[in-house]
Amino acid sequence: MPPLKPPVHVTVTGAAGQIGYALVHRIAHGDLLGRDQPIVLRMLEIEPALPALEGVVMELEDGAHHLLEGAVATADPKEAFDGTSWALLVGSVPRKAGMERRDLLTVNGGIFKPQGQAINDHAADDVRVLVVGNPCNTNCLIARMNAPDVPADRWFAMTRLDENRAKLQLARKAGAHVRDVTNLAIWGNHSNTQFPDFAHARIGGKLVPEAITDHDWLRGHFIETVQKRGAAVIDARGASSAASAAHAALDSVGSIVNPTPEGDWHSLAVVSRGEYGAPEGLQFGFPVRSDGTSWSIVEGIEHDDFAKERIKVSTDELLAEREDVKDLLPV
């Protein structure tokens, strides 16, 4: 075994929820930052969920994870984010029957605004933040805007689950393995307006429109399946995606802290500086590459009119969401 490094503090919010529960054990096992990286887990929950969170701590203890050097269970954001270098914001209020999207954004703003403030005031200088809790793009925007001292390039919203779902659909249609699918980008919002870009994806090195000649399927059933996969999971298991979302969160962090394979890219919602015409300041899904230290948006991708229209729909939705939460954003 390689020598261990100094411990890194990792915060998981909503840690007693389904995704958090699936996530914390894998973090403690080394699946987030590597098998030579000790971890102090700082877990945040609302007061009524603290007894359940204590049960999560007991299970972490019973797991005897050799990398876990401490576990903090708290309802206090200041304590939860104290000295943290990675914050995974998982906990959010799910959409309920009859709830308008604007209402959902406002309710979640009451969560992510104070969390952003706590990150700003108490996290480590090198903190990086991945927002998983939906609607994750705009939740990330709210938290980021309320943490003015944390550089904007440290904030990420999760579109990796959509990428993973899209890769599976393409591989299945082509009779290939999911590992053969590369260069799959999710543009825009993590919602049913997202655009999974099949035109620039590859299967075994071949562009998808060459590997899959049923272009009507690509433009129709494929996109719809990816956009609605979360709802299909809920219909099938009676609960939302948890294990696959936790896995995608680990994938997301891995695509930031590890070099991207040569010629490939992955999907993250990062702050827009106006790339590809996306309005500046939105937390927008792009194809991203990393050298293991810093990341960048892939340049030079050309979209046809079909893709442009799909991306515009998602862009308009994000603009409307930003307008809906403007009262939660600093002037």
C-alpha positions in Angstrom: 0.0 0.0 0.0 1.4 3.5 -0.9 2.0 5.8 2.0 -1.1 7.8 3.1 -1.5 11.5 2.6 -2.7 14.1 5.2 -6.5 13.8 5.5 -8.9 15.8 3.4 -12.2 17.1 4.8 -15.2 16.2 2.6 -18.7 17.5 3.2 -21.8 15.7 2.1 -25.1 17.4 2.7 -28.3 15.4 2.9 -26.1 12.5 4.1 -28.9 10.5 5.6 -30.9 10.6 2.3 -30.8 7.9 -0.3 -28.0 9.4 -2.4 -26.0 10.5 0.6 -26.3 7.1 2.1 -25.0 5.5 -1.1 -22.2 8.1 -1.4 -20.6 8.3 2.1 -19.5 4.7 2.3 -17.8 4.9 -1.1 -16.1 8.1 -0.2 -14.8 6.5 3.0 -13.6 3.5 0.9 -11.5 5.7 -1.3 -13.7 6.0 -4.4 -13.7 9.8 -4.4 -10.1 10.9 -4.1 -8.1 7.6 -4.2 -7.1 4.7 -2.0 -4.2 6.6 -0.5 -6.2 9.6 0.6 -7.5 9.7 4.2 -10.8 11.4 4.6 -12.7 13.3 7.4 -16.4 13.2 6.5 -18.4 16.1 7.5 -22.1 15.3 7.1 -25.0 17.8 7.2 -28.6 17.1 7.8 -31.7 18.9 8.9 -32.5 18.5 12.6 -35.3 15.9 12.2 -32.9 13.7 10.3 -30.1 13.7 12.8 -31.1 10.4 14.5 -30.9 8.7 11.0 -27.6 10.4 10.4 -26.3 9.0 13.7 -27.2 5.6 12.3 -25.2 6.4 9.1 -22.2 7.2 11.4 -22.6 3.9 13.2 -22.5 2.1 9.9 -19.4 4.0 8.8 -17.8 3.0 12.0 -18.8 -0.6 11.5 -17.3 -0.5 8.0 -13.9 -0.1 9.5 -12.8 2.0 6.6 -9.0 2.4 6.9 -9.1 5.8 5.2 -11.8 7.3 7.4 -10.1 9.5 10.1 -13.2 11.2 11.4 -17.0 11.5 10.9 -18.9 14.7 11.9 -22.7 14.6 12.0 -24.3 18.0 12.3 -27.3 20.3 11.5 -25.0 23.3 11.6 -23.7 24.5 8.2 -20.8 26.3 9.8 -19.6 23.0 11.4 -20.4 21.0 8.3 -18.2 23.2 6.0 -15.5 24.0 8.5 -12.2 23.4 6.7 -13.7 21.4 3.9 -11.9 21.0 0.6 -14.7 19.2 -1.2 -18.3 19.9 -0.7 -20.9 17.6 -2.3 -24.3 19.4 -2.0 -26.7 16.5 -2.3 -29.6 17.5 0.0 -32.4 19.3 -1.7 -36.2 19.5 -1.5 -37.8 17.2 -4.2 -40.6 18.4 -6.4 -44.0 17.4 -5.0 -47.2 16.9 -6.8 -48.7 20.3 -7.9 -45.5 22.2 -7.1 -44.5 24.7 -9.8 -40.9 24.8 -10.8 -40.6 28.3 -9.6 -41.8 27.2 -6.1 -39.3 24.4 -6.1 -36.5 26.9 -7.0 -37.5 29.2 -4.2 -37.7 26.5 -1.6 -34.3 25.1 -2.5 -32.9 28.6 -2.6 -33.6 28.7 1.1 -31.2 25.8 1.4 -28.5 26.7 -1.0 -28.1 30.4 -0.2 -27.1 29.8 3.4 -24.9 26.9 2.4 -23.1 29.1 -0.1 -22.6 31.7 2.6 -21.2 29.0 5.0 -18.9 27.7 2.4 -17.6 31.2 1.7 -17.0 31.8 5.4 -15.8 28.5 6.7 -14.5 26.2 4.0 -10.8 25.6 3.2 -9.1 28.0 0.8 -8.9 25.2 -1.9 -12.6 24.2 -1.6 -14.4 22.9 -4.6 -18.1 22.3 -4.8 -20.3 19.8 -6.7 -24.0 20.4 -6.6 -26.1 17.2 -7.0 -29.4 18.3 -5.4 -31.9 19.3 -8.1 -32.6 21.6 -9.8 -28.8 21.4 -9.6 -27.7 24.1 -12.2 -29.7 26.9 -10.5 -29.1 25.6 -7.0 -25.4 25.8 -7.9 -25.8 29.3 -9.2 -27.5 30.4 -6.0 -24.8 28.9 -3.8 -22.0 30.3 -5.9 -23.4 33.8 -6.0 -23.6 33.8 -2.3 -20.0 32.8 -1.9 -18.1 35.7 -3.5 -14.7 34.8 -2.1 -14.7 31.3 -3.7 -13.6 31.5 -7.4 -16.4 30.7 -9.9 -14.3 27.9 -11.5 -14.5 25.9 -8.3 -18.3 25.3 -8.7 -19.8 22.4 -10.6 -23.3 21.1 -11.1 -23.8 17.4 -12.0 -24.7 16.5 -15.6 -22.6 13.3 -15.5 -25.6 11.1 -14.7 -27.2 12.2 -18.0 -23.9 11.5 -19.8 -23.8 8.0 -18.3 -27.4 7.3 -19.2 -26.8 8.5 -22.7 -23.7 6.3 -23.2 -25.7 3.3 -22.2 -28.5 4.0 -24.7 -26.0 4.6 -27.6 -24.0 1.4 -26.7 -27.1 -0.7 -26.5 -28.4 0.6 -29.9 -25.1 0.0 -31.5 -24.5 -3.4 -29.9 -21.4 -2.1 -28.3 -20.1 -1.9 -24.8 -20.6 1.3 -22.8 -16.8 1.7 -22.4 -16.6 2.1 -26.2 -18.7 5.3 -26.1 -16.6 8.5 -25.7 -17.0 12.3 -26.3 -20.6 12.5 -25.0 -21.5 16.0 -23.9 -24.7 17.1 -22.1 -25.4 20.7 -23.0 -27.5 23.1 -20.9 -29.6 22.3 -17.9 -30.0 19.0 -16.0 -33.7 18.8 -16.7 -35.9 17.4 -19.4 -34.6 20.2 -21.7 -31.0 18.9 -21.7 -29.4 18.1 -25.0 -27.3 14.9 -25.2 -25.0 15.6 -28.1 -24.9 12.5 -30.2 -23.4 14.2 -33.3 -20.0 14.5 -31.7 -20.0 11.4 -29.6 -18.1 8.4 -30.8 -18.5 4.6 -30.5 -15.2 2.7 -30.9 -13.7 5.9 -32.4 -16.4 6.3 -35.1 -18.8 9.2 -34.9 -22.2 8.1 -33.6 -24.2 9.2 -36.8 -21.9 6.8 -38.7 -22.1 4.0 -36.2 -25.9 4.3 -35.8 -27.6 5.0 -39.1 -31.1 5.4 -37.6 -30.9 9.1 -37.4 -34.6 9.4 -36.6 -34.0 7.4 -33.5 -31.1 9.6 -32.5 -33.1 12.8 -32.9 -36.2 11.4 -31.2 -36.3 8.3 -29.0 -32.7 8.6 -27.8 -33.0 12.2 -26.6 -36.4 11.6 -25.1 -35.2 8.5 -23.3 -32.2 10.3 -21.7 -34.3 13.3 -20.8 -36.9 11.1 -19.1 -34.7 8.4 -17.6 -35.0 9.7 -14.1 -38.8 9.6 -14.2 -38.6 6.1 -15.6 -36.5 5.0 -12.7 -39.0 6.4 -10.2 -41.8 4.5 -12.0 -39.8 1.3 -11.9 -38.5 1.3 -8.3 -40.8 3.7 -6.6 -38.0 6.0 -5.7 -35.6 8.3 -7.4 -32.1 7.4 -8.7 -29.8 7.0 -5.8 -27.0 4.5 -6.4 -26.5 5.7 -10.0 -26.6 9.4 -8.9 -24.0 8.7 -6.2 -21.9 6.9 -8.8 -22.2 9.9 -11.2 -21.1 12.2 -8.4 -17.9 10.2 -7.9 -17.4 10.2 -11.7 -17.8 14.0 -11.7 -15.2 14.6 -9.1 -12.9 12.1 -10.8 -13.2 13.9 -14.1 -12.0 17.1 -12.3 -9.1 15.7 -10.2 -7.8 13.2 -12.8 -6.5 13.9 -16.3 -9.1 13.4 -19.1 -8.1 10.6 -21.5 -6.5 11.9 -24.6 -9.1 13.1 -27.2 -12.1 12.6 -24.9 -14.2 14.9 -22.7 -16.8 14.6 -20.0 -19.9 16.6 -19.0 -20.1 19.1 -16.2 -22.2 22.2 -15.6 -19.7 25.0 -15.1 -19.9 28.8 -15.0 -20.3 30.2 -18.5 -18.0 33.0 -19.7 -20.0 33.2 -22.9 -18.7 30.1 -24.6 -20.9 28.9 -27.5 -23.2 31.8 -26.9 -24.3 30.6 -23.4 -25.2 33.7 -21.3 -22.4 34.7 -19.0 -22.8 33.6 -15.4 -25.2 30.7 -16.0 -24.2 27.3 -14.6 -24.3 25.6 -17.9 -23.6 22.1 -19.1 -20.6 21.9 -21.4 -18.0 19.3 -22.5 -15.0 19.7 -20.2 -11.4 18.5 -20.1 -9.1 18.4 -17.1 -5.3 18.0 -16.8 -5.8 16.9 -13.2 -5.1 20.4 -11.8 -7.3 22.7 -13.9 -10.2 22.2 -16.2 -11.3 23.9 -19.4 -14.3 23.9 -21.7 -13.7 22.1 -25.0 -13.4 24.6 -27.9 -14.2 24.3 -31.6 -17.3 22.2 -31.5 -19.7 23.1 -34.3 -23.5 22.5 -34.0 -26.0 22.1 -36.7 -29.4 23.9 -36.6 -31.0 20.9 -34.8 -28.5 21.1 -32.0 -28.6 24.9 -31.8 -32.4 24.8 -31.3 -32.2 22.2 -28.6 -29.5 24.0 -26.7 -31.5 27.3 -27.0 -34.5 25.6 -25.4 -32.3 24.6 -22.4 -30.6 28.0 -22.3 -34.0 29.8 -22.2 -35.1 27.5 -19.3 -31.9 28.4 -17.3 -32.5 32.1 -17.9 -36.0 31.8 -16.7 -34.8 29.9 -13.6 -32.3 32.7 -12.9 -35.0 35.2 -13.1 -37.2 33.2 -10.7 -34.4 33.2 -8.0 -33.1 36.8 -8.5 -34.2 37.8 -5.0 -31.8 35.1 -3.7 -28.8 36.5 -5.6 -26.7 39.4 -4.3 -27.0 42.6 -6.3 
